[in-house]
Amino acid sequence: MQFNRIHQSSSVLLFFVWGFSCCKIGWDSVMRMSVDLRDLFLYEAFLYYNPLLLMTMTVWLWGINLWFFSQASVNYAKIFDLDQNHLTHREIWKCATWMTIIVPTSMTAYLYLYSNGEVSLAASQPVLLYCAVAMILVFPFDIFYMSSRYYLLRTLWRILLPLQAISFSDFFLADILTSMAKVFSDLERSVCRMLHRQVATIAWFEADSVCGSHSIAIPLVLVLPYLFRFFQCLRQYKDTREKTTLLNALKYSTAVPVIFLSALKYHVFPDRWTNFYRPLWLLSSVLNSLYSFYWDVTRDWDLSGFTRIFKFSKPHLFSHMLYGRKWVYFWVIGSNLVLRCTWTYKLSAHLRHNYITVFTIAALEIFRRFQWIFFRVENEWIKMNAKSNLQLTTNDITNEEEKLLSSTEHNV
């Protein structure tokens, strides 16, 4: 026991030493550059690494979600149809820890090598990292949690081609992907620059270049998650004939004009944008934000009573702070509305070069989705339990009827 405590303490100490070293080396590397080059270089570095940093944040928060589910005795394995080898919150956090170490280390090496004139070595850092991530995802051997990796890949494949009935895990992951639209947009631009050998150069800064900020690929990638979810809703309507699925499809379609009207700023005259397209963009943004907010509160969540997702099976500080507290509902509803609006505003073209603002808003959207998950999963858990109880009641009634019939026949 004492050895474990010493091991944990030394691990935490090493983690802080590593974090301080990365910050110190990165800061010194940036300060070594000229003032004119510094901002352009940081913009490029953020482009390559902010998708993976946001993914790391998502994995950490997903681990927290699973921890709460396990404490509240919510059978998330049954909800997502997971096998017995599914990852627990501890294993998710282990993955997140390695991601937290590897991604900033690669970014620090990129900054250090570039500032010291090793441009080719610097350019190789994000390329190697992206290749490693892709290889780990598709690695065909039974290591690195193969069953969970392949479960993720199969779900992504079903999202890309919704040719079968849509399961809860299919549209649940697709909803998460809509919150990561900016991540995929930056991934596309990063891979584009890698393929065109523009990493650690300023060739990409030409707005009209193949990988520049005027590229038509940017809005196309941004809109893809919403289109995936749109076609899922149509597939659900085909299978169930429920009209609410069409209304849900309409919700996702409202994101399309927000994205493409925003992109038009780069392709029309400024007066035309200000007087015609910008008001249309604002109108579509308000519509998308309010429609999405309404659907979250009235359809995805069940706020008819106090949520039981924070009622743990054993006494705990978090359960005491969150369960049955009205402020939780005011916070979740209020923050969901505000962050829905800021997430739509993020798609504005003039914010695209303000990398710190965009990164912050993208991180806040991931946090909003983290909150959303608690209530969405609980709502599904309640529906599953209600359906099971209804089936049990129906079976009991059927058994009673059979007993009565057999008793009547015996008497006759």
Salt bridges, closest charged atoms under 4 A:
ASP28 OD2 - LYS24 NZ 2.68
ASP170 OD1 - ARG158 NE 2.82
ASP175 OD1 - ARG229 NE 3.22
ASP186 OD1 - LYS182 NZ 2.65
ASP186 OD1 - ARG189 NH2 3.30
ASP208 OD1 - HIS214 ND1 2.93
ASP239 OD2 - ARG235 NE 3.05
ASP296 OD2 - ARG340 NE 2.97
ASP296 OD2 - ARG368 NH1 3.39
ASP300 OD1 - ARG376 NE 3.77
GLU365 OE1 - ARG368 NE 2.89
GLU380 OE1 - ARG376 NH1 3.68
